[in-house]
Amino acid sequence: MLQHQLIEDCKNNSRKAQLKLYNKYCEGMYYVALRFMNDTQEAEDAMQEAFIKAFAKLHQFTGEVTFGAWLKRIVINKCLDKLKAKKLEQVAMNEQVLGIVDEEEDWNVNDGITVEDIKRAISELPEKYRYPLMLFLVEGYDHEEISEILNISQVASRTLVHRGKKKLQEKIRNLEADSGEMNRKTTL
């Protein structure tokens, strides 16, 4: 069955079509939710709630983006809503103080550092940096999209991503130093 027809059937409340669509996307959306929730049960709950919302709002899906991208945005928003509901500390930032920052692209990592080490380092970042950085580096959103998702300005997005990258680089350098595999770099 073509995806377009499957979506149309879902819009007509076909439970069979909804189950097929769910089965097609549930695993990928679960992993998106898990990156934000860091708890398997909470990630599963967020994903389930996102699917319920997506089926309820399916009439709003226009096809301008892929269904997967549309659904992913709902999953991310649901995760962020759940995190806010847990009353996690949100740091209010004075946007006049924030300036556009230069991007530093020195991301050389020693071979001894694994992807799991980097994921763990990201999960240990303060939340005000973790979520913008995850949206930027892992999910591939640009600053305009991040600003819409997190309800912050694009300047704040750039600043939080930049600061998050700096903190992540610092954590990675500490991992390298701890493992004794730190590269010796000589500057002239």
C-alpha positions in Angstrom: 0.0 0.0 0.0 1.4 3.4 -0.9 2.1 5.7 2.0 -0.2 8.4 0.6 -3.1 6.0 0.5 -2.2 4.8 4.0 -2.3 8.3 5.3 -5.6 8.9 3.6 -7.0 5.8 5.2 -5.8 7.0 8.6 -7.5 10.3 8.0 -10.7 8.3 7.5 -10.1 6.6 10.9 -9.1 3.2 9.6 -7.7 1.4 12.6 -5.9 -1.1 10.4 -4.2 1.8 8.5 -3.3 3.5 11.7 -1.7 0.3 13.0 0.3 -0.1 9.8 1.5 3.5 10.0 2.3 3.1 13.7 4.3 -0.1 13.0 6.2 1.6 10.2 7.4 4.6 12.4 7.2 3.5 16.0 10.8 2.2 16.3 12.4 5.3 14.8 10.2 7.7 16.8 11.0 5.8 20.0 14.7 6.4 19.5 14.1 10.1 18.9 12.1 10.2 22.1 14.7 8.2 24.0 17.4 10.8 23.1 15.4 13.4 24.9 13.8 11.5 27.7 16.8 9.3 28.7 14.4 6.8 30.2 12.9 4.0 28.3 9.4 4.2 29.9 9.2 7.9 29.6 10.4 7.7 25.9 7.7 5.1 25.2 5.0 7.2 26.9 6.1 10.3 24.9 6.1 8.4 21.6 2.7 6.9 22.3 1.2 10.3 23.2 2.8 11.8 20.1 1.2 9.2 17.9 -2.2 9.8 19.5 -1.7 13.5 18.8 -0.5 12.9 15.2 -3.6 10.7 14.4 -5.9 13.4 15.9 -4.1 16.1 13.9 -3.6 14.1 10.7 -5.9 16.4 8.8 -3.3 19.1 9.3 -0.6 17.1 7.5 -0.3 18.8 4.1 2.6 16.8 2.6 4.9 19.8 2.4 7.4 17.7 4.3 7.6 14.0 4.6 5.3 12.2 7.0 8.3 11.0 9.0 9.6 14.6 9.4 6.2 15.8 10.4 5.8 13.0 13.0 9.3 13.5 14.3 8.5 17.2 15.1 5.4 16.1 17.0 7.5 13.5 19.0 10.1 16.1 19.8 7.5 18.7 20.9 5.8 16.0 23.0 9.1 15.2 24.7 9.8 18.8 25.4 6.3 19.3 26.8 6.8 16.4 29.1 10.2 17.7 30.3 8.7 21.1 30.9 5.8 19.5 32.8 8.4 17.9 35.1 9.3 21.4 36.0 12.9 21.1 35.0 14.9 24.2 35.5 14.6 26.6 32.7 17.1 29.4 32.7 15.6 32.6 31.5 18.0 34.4 29.2 18.2 38.1 28.5 18.3 38.1 24.7 19.8 41.6 24.6 22.9 40.2 26.3 23.2 37.3 23.9 25.1 38.0 20.7 25.6 36.0 17.6 28.5 33.7 18.1 31.1 32.4 15.7 31.0 28.7 15.1 34.1 26.8 16.0 34.4 23.6 14.0 37.4 21.9 15.7 35.8 18.5 16.3 38.8 16.2 16.2 38.3 13.4 18.5 40.8 10.7 19.4 40.1 7.1 18.3 39.8 6.0 21.9 36.5 8.0 22.3 33.5 6.1 21.2 30.1 7.3 20.0 28.7 6.0 23.3 31.2 8.3 25.2 30.0 11.3 23.1 26.3 10.4 23.7 27.0 10.1 27.4 28.8 13.5 27.4 25.8 15.1 25.7 23.4 13.6 28.2 25.5 15.1 31.0 25.3 18.6 29.7 23.0 21.1 31.5 19.5 21.0 29.9 19.6 24.5 28.6 22.5 23.4 26.3 21.6 19.7 25.9 18.3 20.1 24.0 19.4 22.8 21.5 22.6 20.9 20.9 20.7 17.6 20.3 18.3 19.3 18.0 21.2 20.8 16.1 23.8 18.0 16.0 21.7 14.8 16.3 18.4 15.8 14.7 19.8 18.1 12.1 17.5 21.1 12.7 18.7 24.6 11.8 18.5 27.6 14.2 15.2 28.8 12.8 13.6 25.4 13.5 15.2 25.1 16.9 13.9 28.6 17.8 10.4 27.5 16.8 10.5 24.2 18.7 12.0 25.6 21.9 10.2 28.9 21.7 13.3 31.0 21.8 14.9 33.5 19.4 17.3 32.4 16.7 20.0 34.4 18.5 19.4 32.4 21.7 19.5 29.1 19.6 22.9 30.0 18.1 24.2 31.0 21.5 23.0 27.9 23.3 24.2 25.6 20.6 27.6 27.4 20.6 27.9 27.2 24.4 26.7 23.6 24.3 29.4 22.7 21.8 32.0 24.4 24.0 30.9 22.4 27.0 30.7 19.2 24.9 34.3 19.8 23.6 35.4 20.3 27.2 33.8 17.1 28.3 35.4 15.2 25.4 38.9 16.7 26.2 38.4 15.5 29.8 37.5 12.0 28.5 40.6 12.0 26.4 42.8 13.2 29.3 41.2 10.6 31.6 41.8 7.8 29.2 45.5 8.8 28.8 45.0 9.2 25.0 45.1 12.9 24.8 46.8 14.1 21.6 49.7 16.4 22.2 49.2 19.4 20.1 52.1 21.9 19.6 51.4 25.5 18.8 54.1 27.7 17.4 
